[in-house]
Amino acid sequence: MIPREIFVNVHGFDEQYFMYFEDADFCLRIKKEGYKTYYCPDYVLIHVRGGSWKDGITNMIKFEYRKSQILFYILHRSKIQTLLLRAYLILQYLIVYLFCRGAGRTFARSIITIALIRPAHRP
């Protein structure tokens, strides 16, 4: 929950995120504007039946997660942290690419591609 004035002042959610990291990005921008965020561990939200993870789209969701993660690092982490994330993803998925066939190999190639070519600045 957030007052409308604060939501407007920080320009709402960043539409560059398709899924994942938009909440962390939003909270960091709120903090940078001098507002406070609060964590309330007594309240719980439950995703019923894994609504975001429908059968057959697991790799697409994993791809969007990594794409959003790279964007988040570009916007909120240092250049060295972003470079290390990119290197980690390239190495991890290069191994997958070398030892998998079919869809696994195609997926690994897509992650390597976004780790290599995702813009190094705010798009």
Contacts in CASP RR format, 6 or more apart in sequence:
PFRMAT RR
TARGET T0000
AUTHOR 0000-0000-0000
METHOD contacts of the structure
MODEL  1
MIPREIFVNVHGFDEQYFMYFEDADFCLRIKKEGYKTYYCPDYVLIHVRG
GSWKDGITNMIKFEYRKSQILFYILHRSKIQTLLLRAYLILQYLIVYLFC
RGAGRTFARSIITIALIRPAHRP
2 30 0 8 1.000
6 30 0 8 1.000
6 33 0 8 1.000
6 35 0 8 1.000
9 33 0 8 1.000
10 26 0 8 1.000
10 29 0 8 1.000
10 30 0 8 1.000
10 33 0 8 1.000
10 35 0 8 1.000
11 29 0 8 1.000
12 26 0 8 1.000
13 22 0 8 1.000
13 25 0 8 1.000
13 26 0 8 1.000
14 22 0 8 1.000
14 25 0 8 1.000
14 26 0 8 1.000
14 29 0 8 1.000
14 75 0 8 1.000
16 71 0 8 1.000
16 123 0 8 1.000
17 25 0 8 1.000
17 68 0 8 1.000
17 71 0 8 1.000
17 72 0 8 1.000
18 64 0 8 1.000
18 67 0 8 1.000
18 68 0 8 1.000
19 52 0 8 1.000
19 61 0 8 1.000
19 64 0 8 1.000
19 65 0 8 1.000
19 68 0 8 1.000
20 64 0 8 1.000
20 65 0 8 1.000
20 68 0 8 1.000
20 69 0 8 1.000
21 68 0 8 1.000
21 69 0 8 1.000
21 71 0 8 1.000
21 72 0 8 1.000
22 68 0 8 1.000
24 72 0 8 1.000
24 76 0 8 1.000
25 72 0 8 1.000
25 75 0 8 1.000
25 76 0 8 1.000
27 37 0 8 1.000
28 76 0 8 1.000
30 36 0 8 1.000
30 37 0 8 1.000
31 37 0 8 1.000
52 61 0 8 1.000
53 61 0 8 1.000
59 103 0 8 1.000
59 104 0 8 1.000
59 107 0 8 1.000
62 107 0 8 1.000
62 111 0 8 1.000
63 107 0 8 1.000
63 110 0 8 1.000
63 111 0 8 1.000
63 114 0 8 1.000
66 89 0 8 1.000
66 111 0 8 1.000
66 114 0 8 1.000
66 115 0 8 1.000
67 114 0 8 1.000
67 118 0 8 1.000
69 85 0 8 1.000
70 82 0 8 1.000
70 85 0 8 1.000
70 86 0 8 1.000
70 89 0 8 1.000
70 114 0 8 1.000
70 115 0 8 1.000
70 118 0 8 1.000
71 118 0 8 1.000
71 123 0 8 1.000
73 81 0 8 1.000
73 82 0 8 1.000
73 85 0 8 1.000
74 82 0 8 1.000
74 118 0 8 1.000
74 119 0 8 1.000
74 120 0 8 1.000
74 121 0 8 1.000
74 122 0 8 1.000
75 122 0 8 1.000
77 85 0 8 1.000
79 120 0 8 1.000
82 120 0 8 1.000
85 115 0 8 1.000
86 115 0 8 1.000
86 116 0 8 1.000
86 118 0 8 1.000
89 111 0 8 1.000
89 112 0 8 1.000
89 115 0 8 1.000
90 112 0 8 1.000
90 115 0 8 1.000
90 116 0 8 1.000
93 108 0 8 1.000
93 109 0 8 1.000
93 111 0 8 1.000
93 112 0 8 1.000
93 115 0 8 1.000
94 108 0 8 1.000
94 112 0 8 1.000
96 104 0 8 1.000
96 105 0 8 1.000
96 107 0 8 1.000
96 108 0 8 1.000
97 105 0 8 1.000
97 108 0 8 1.000
97 109 0 8 1.000
97 112 0 8 1.000
100 108 0 8 1.000
END
